[in-house]
């Protein structure tokens, strides 16, 4: 065998023996002619003059800029994935001039980038195709908290609603919502998932996968049902996000402090290892690294509840915990409502029981480091569905899920060709009334929807309370009602996020119930006739079409 062939065989052997995430293969593709420098070298770091170069000892080599702390290169199996449009991967939109240092501690390499109130950390573990990251933000001088991984165009396929083609699609709103020739709409906002619904997000070719595994979001904001940017792709490149605070459709004040780890993981095409997910990740190796703000398992506590009484079997239940410094949540077991939430920072929290997404019970709870707070059965006390009604449209669950177009609106614009017409009146008792009532109303689109219903003589002889539950509103929009000839006062605007949400994939704001005291004199005295409820969206603000004042609905009912 020639010297050249002996060297090539040894290189192939080194490449084939590299270790990947969760046992993923790291061998060089046959006939590719590419040699992974990660496979051919050992775990460690070097300095190329502009970047700290970190070799994971597996199939991944990444670089961190010594000037800005940006992640400037992701070479996996010898192929570069990082960067598009002359920009790199970074916190916020890039920190700018930063103090960047690197050190190795046993089987971990740690890179630290400091820029004013933000410190960004990157870590590599020997033999793993992962980049572990933390973000520590001290104040609100930066308006958002995110990490975006920027990827070269064409690296991964994506035909989802969060993908668009700038060369041919048309912008229809705010520079970030696009319409294709077939009438479908696309945007970076349209990934369609709540925080509670995913433990990884990313792309795969079938043979290579690149994923973000999120942190536990304890210092994030918005709660378990918050929707935000997850990924996007177009003909210019692609992005993966870890969003920790974002103003779009935001319902909470920003929290500060260390958030992480969140993980950038390469695989052989499959999902990232389940052991990387928050709550399952072994972080004992982090304890001795000196990451500012890090609290290990010994400094955390747990809450365990034996059950929830008064649950509605038609809905899932979630138990949330929140204070000014941290947030957590746990799914309640169906049937019993038992729940357990571990890894919590010590402190006093408000525990909230959610039916679907609707808060139906709150109580205080205290978490102590190293201990478990055990709670007796919780009895739900605030479910509006328990009230007796004459009729009801939808259900009280904090979402517009039963109404027309509701599900589509988490991953499309209201003008999407797949949406049913937003106009059309509703008759109570026709068997499909909830499905024909619109999930959203706008003053400039479908104002004046009519709801027809009959009352018995006994019902028409009394005053009744009409309730309308809203989940969010845009530009101060709220419903004013007319019942036959009676017109309600203008209700007070509900406190809601000030940004777009009804057009950017989220109905989630602050659930509020507006009540209307309808007098006896308002009803039709002839029981054979329909009473007519007219709903108009009113506001002190203006706008046109889908950016006119509007609101999303949870439920409408008339109390007995």
N, C-alpha and C positions, 0 to 999 in steps of 0.2 A: 504494500500500500504506500502511495506517495505521501510525502510530508503534508502536502495540501489536503489530501483526503483524510489523513489522521486528524488534522486540526479541525476539519469540517465535522467529522464524526463526533469529536469531543464537544464541539459547540452545540450540536444537535442533542447530545446527551444532557448537557447542562440545561438547555431550553426545556426538554421534556421532563426534567426533574423539578422544575420550579413549582412552587406552591401558590395556589390562588385562593380566592374567597370561597369558603365552605367547600374546599376540595375542587374548585373549578380548574380545568386544564389550562396549562400555560405553554403548551408545545407550539412551536412555530408552524404555521400552516404549510402543508406539503407543497413544494413548488413555488412558494411565495418569494423566495430569495431574500426574505427579511430576517435579520437576526435581532432578537430582543436584547437590548443592552441591559435590561433589568435581569434577564435570565442569565446573561453571561457574566454578570458581576455579582459582588456580594453586597449585603446590607450595609448601608453607610451613607455619608453625605460628602459632597465636594462643593467647591466654589468655582463657577465659570467666569467670574469677574462681574457679571450683572445679576446672577441668580445663585441661590443656594439650591443645589441639585441633590434630591433625595432619592436614593435607590432603595426600594422596598425589599430587595432580595428575592422578589417573586417575578412578576411580569410587568410591573409598573415602575416607571421613573417619573417623578414630577419635579417642577421647578417653582420656587418662590422668589419674586423680585426682591433684591436687597434694598431697592429704593422705595417701593410702594407697598410691599407685602401682598401684591397680586399673585394669584396662581397663574403662571405664564406658560406652563407646558404640562400636558398629560400624555406621556408616551406609553402605550400599552401594547405589548407584543411587537414592539418596534414601530408602531404606527402612532402618529400624532393626532390627537382628537381636539385639543384645546384651541380656543380663540376664533373670533370672527370680526370682520369690520374693523380690524386694527385694534380691537379691545380684548382684554383678558378677563379672567374670572376673579371676582372680588366681592368684598363687603360693600353694601350700598351701591354707589356708582363708581366706586374706587376711592380709596382713602387719600391718595396723593402721597406726598413725602412722609415717610414713616421711618421709625427706628426698628430695624429688623435684625434678629439674632437667631442663632441655631445652636443646639446642643444635643448630645446623645446621652441617654440614660439607660444603660443595659440594652434591652431589645426595643427601645423606643427612641425615635428621633423627634424632637420638638422644635418647631419654628414659631417665633413670637414676633408679631408686628404691632407696633404701638403708634397710634396717631391721635393725639388729643384725648378725647373721652372714650375712644374705641380701642380695644386690644383684640386682635385676631390671633388665634392659635391654630396651628396645623400639626398633626402628629402622624407618624408612620410606625407601624409595628412590623417587626421582622417577619418576612414570609407571607405578608398579606397584601392583597391588591386593593387596599383601602386608604383613603385619606380621612382621618378623624379631624373634626373642626369644632372650635368653640368661638363664640363672640361675646365679648364683655363690653356693654355700653353703659356709660355712667350718667348721661343726661340726654336731653332732647335736642341738642344742637344739630344732629342729623335727623331728618324728618321721618326716616323709615329705618327698619332693621331687616336686612335680607342678605343672603349670599346667593349670587348668581353664578352658575357654571356655564360659560359660553363655549359652544362647540362649533367646529367647522361645519360648513354646509355639506349636505349629502352623506353624512356619516351614518345616520340612522333613518329608517323610514317612519313616517308619521302622516296619516291621512285623517287624523282626528279633528275635532272642532277647535283645538288649540293650534292648528296648523293653517297657514295661509300662503298664497303665492303673490308676492308683491308685484311681480311682473304683469299679472293679469287680473287679480282681484281688485275690487274697488273699495276705497275707504268710505264708510257711511257714517261714522261717528268718532269724533275726538281723536282721530289719528290712530286708533287701536282696535277698531271693529271693522271687519272686511266682509264684503259680499262677493260670492262666486257667481259665475254666469248661470248656474243652476238654481240660484236663489238661496242657497244655504249660507249661513253666516259663520264667521270664524274670528277668534280673538285669543290673545294670551289669557284672557279672563275665563275662557270657557273650558276649563279642565273638569268642572262639574262635581268636585268632591269636597266634602266637609273634612275638617281636620281629624275628626274621630273615625273617618272611614278609610284611611290609608296608613300603611306603615312603610311604604316606599313609593317612589315615583321615578320614572325614567324612560329609557328607550332600549330596544334590543333589535339586533339584526337576525337573531336566531343562533348566532355563534358568538357574538359579543354583546354584553349588556352593560349599560352604564346607568347607575341609580343614585338617587339621594335617599338615604334613610333618615327621616327627620328625628330631631331631639324630642324630648317629652313636652316641649313648649311651655315649661313651667314659668318662664319669664316672658312668654309671648302674650298676646292679647286677643280677645274676641271669643274665647270659650270653645267648647267642643264642636260647635256647629258652624264655626267661621269658615267661610270660603275665601280663598285668595289664590294668587298665582302659584302654579305648580310647575308648568313647563310650557314651552312654545317652540315652534319650528317654522321656518319659511325658507325661501330660496337663498337667503343670505346667511343662514346659520340657525342654531338651536340653543335653547337655554333650559336649565334646570334650576329650581328655586328652593331655598329654605327661607320662608317668610316668618319672621319673629314679631315684627310690628309693621302694619301697613294701614294707611289711612282710608283706603277704599272700603266702604261699608263697615267701618270700624265702630264698635259699640262700647269700647272700654278705653280707659286711660292707659297710656304706655307704661310698661313695667321695665325696670332697669336691673342690671346685674349680669352675671355669667349665664349664658345659655349654651347647652351642648352636653355631650358631643352629638353632632349630626355627622353622617358618614357619607362620603362619596365612594361608591363601591363599583369596581369592575367585576364582571362574571363571564362565564363562558356562554352567556345568552339567557340563562335562566334568571329567576328572581334572586335578589340578594339573600344571604343566609338569614333565617328567622332569628338567629341569635344576635344579629346586629340591631334589632329593633329596640326602641326605648322601652325600658321595663324588663327586657330580657338580656340586654348587653351587660357582660361582666366588665365593670369599670374599676375593679380593684387596682389595676395597673396604673390608673390615673392618680391615685392618692398621693404618691410620693413625688410627683412631677413639679409641684410648686405653681400650679395654675391658679392665678389670683381669683378668689371667689368660689373655688371648687369646694363642694361639700360632699364627702363620701358617704357610703351607706351607713356608717356608724353615727353620723350626724343627722340622720333622717328618721322619720316615723311613719306610722301606718294607721289608717282608719278602716275598721271592719264593721259592717252592719248585718244583722241577722235577717233583715227582711223589710219589705214595704207593704203596708196594708192599704187596701183601697185602690189597687192598680186596675187599669182597664186592659184586658187581655189582648185587645186589638192593637195595642201600641207598645213599642219598646220604651224602656225607662233608662235614664242616665242619671247618675249622681255626680254633681259638680262641686268643686271646692274652689273658693276664690277669696283673696284679700288683695291689698294694694301691691304686694310683693310677689305673689305666685298664684298659679292656677293649676288644677288637676281635674281629672274626671275618671269615672269607672262605669262600665255597663252593669246594670242590675240584672240579675238572673230572672228569666221569665218564670212566672208562677210564684216564686217566693220573694223576689226582689232583693235577695242577698247580694252584697257587693263588698269589694275590697279594693282599697287604693293604697299602694305602698310607695316608698321613696319620696315622701313629702317633707319639705322643709318645715321645721318646727314653727308654730305660731297659731294664732286664732283665725279661723276661717268661717265664712258663711257656706253652709252646706245647702245645696239646692237640688231638689228632686225635679227632673224634667219628664213629663209625659210627652213622648215625641220630642219636640223642641220647646214645649211650653212649661215654664216654671209653675209647679203646682204645690210646692211646699218648701219652706226654708227653715233652717235652725242653725244655731252657732255650734261649732265644734273646735276643740283645741287639740293640736298635734304636738307631741313631745318627742325629742330626739331619742332614738333607741327603744321606743315603746310603741304599743298598739292601743289605740283608743277604740274600745268596743261599744257599739251603739245598740240599744234595744230596738225593737220593731218601730218603724216610722209610719205614722198614719197620715195619709195624704189629706190635706184640709182645704186646698185651694183649686180643685178641679171644677171649672165652670160647666162641665158636661153633666154634673149631677143635678142641675136645676131642671125643673119641669118646664117643658116648652109646648107651644102650640105647633110650631114647625122649626126646623133647623136645616140650614144649608152648610154642608161640610161638617167637620168635627173640630173640637177644640184640641189641637195638638201643636200649635205654634208654627204651622206651615200651611201653605195654600194647596197642599198635595192633592186634595179631592177635586180641585177646580180645573177648568179648561186651561190647557197649555202649561200647567204648573211644572210638570217634569221636564219639558223641553227647555224651560227658561233657565235651568242651571247650566246649560251648555249651548245656548243660542240667543240671538238678539230677538226682541219681540216682533221685528219685521220679517223674520225668517220665513221662507216659503213653506216650511213644514208646519207652521203655526196655523191653528184654526182661526177663523175670523174672530176678532176680539169683540165685535158687536153681537147683538142678539139678546132677546128678553127671555125670562125664565118663568115657568109656572110651577108652583109648589105642588108636589104630588103627582107629577107626570112620569115618575120613575127614573128620570135622568137629570133632575134639576140641578144637583151639585155639579155634575160634569158639564153642564151647559152654562154655568155661571163663570165669568172670567176670573182667573187668578189675580190679575192686575186690572186697575182702571186708571186712565189718564184723562185729564180735562180736555186734551186735544186729540183724543183717539176714540174713546168709547163712553164718553160722558152720558149720563141719563139712562143707564140700564134700568129696565122695569122688572119688578118681581110681582107676579100675580098670585094671590092666595085667597081662600075663603075662610070665614069664621062662622061658627055656630051662633045661634041667637044669644046663648049664655056668654060666649066669648066676646061678642060684640057689645055686650052690656057693661063691660068693664074696661078700665084703662089697663094698658100693658106696657112692659118695658121691652124695647128693641135693643139688641146688643149686636155690635159689629166689631169683630176682632181684626186688628191689623198687625202685620208682621214687620212692615217697613213703610217708608214713605219717601218720596222725592220732592224737593222744593216746597215743602210744607203742605203737600196735598193731603186732604182728609175728606171723608164722606159727610155730606149734608143730605138729609133725607126729606122727602115729601111723601106723606101717606094720604092718598086721595087729595083732599083740599088742604090738609094740615101741613105746614112747613116747619121743620125743626129749627131751633137756633143754630148758628154756626158753631161747631165744636172747636175747642182749643186744639191747636196743632200738637201732635205728639212729638216727644223728643226722639229724634232719629238721626242717623248719620247724615252728614251734609254733602256727601259725595254721591256720584252715580252708583246705583246698585241694581235697580230694576232692569237695566240694560246691560249689566256686566256680570250676569250669572248668579246673582244672589238676591233672594227675597228676605234675607236675614237682617233684621234690625232689632228694635226693641218691641217685643210683643206688648200691645196695649189694647184695652177694651174700651170702646166708646159706647155709652148708653144713651138712649133716647126715651124719654117718658112720653108715650103717645096717649093723649087723652081719649076718653070714651067717645067724645064727639067726633073723632076723626074717622071712625069705622063706618062702613056701609051698613045701613039698617036692614036692607034686603039681603038675606043670607044666600040667595041664589046668585048674587052678583059677586064678582071678584073685587077684593080690595087691591089697590095698586100702590106698591112701594117704589118710589123713584129715587135713585142714588146719583147724586152729582158730586164731582170732585171740586172742592173749593180751596183757594189759597190766596195769600197776599202776594204771591210771586207769579210770574208768567213763564211761558215757554211754548214750544211747538211740538206736535206729534209725540214721539216717545220720550222726549225731554221736556214735556209739559208736566205740571204738577200731577203726581200720581200716588197710588198706594197699592200694596199687596194685601190680600185678605187671608185671615185664618179661619173664621167662621162667622155666620150670621144666624141669629135665632130670635124668635119672639116668645117671651116668657109667658107661661100660663097664668 
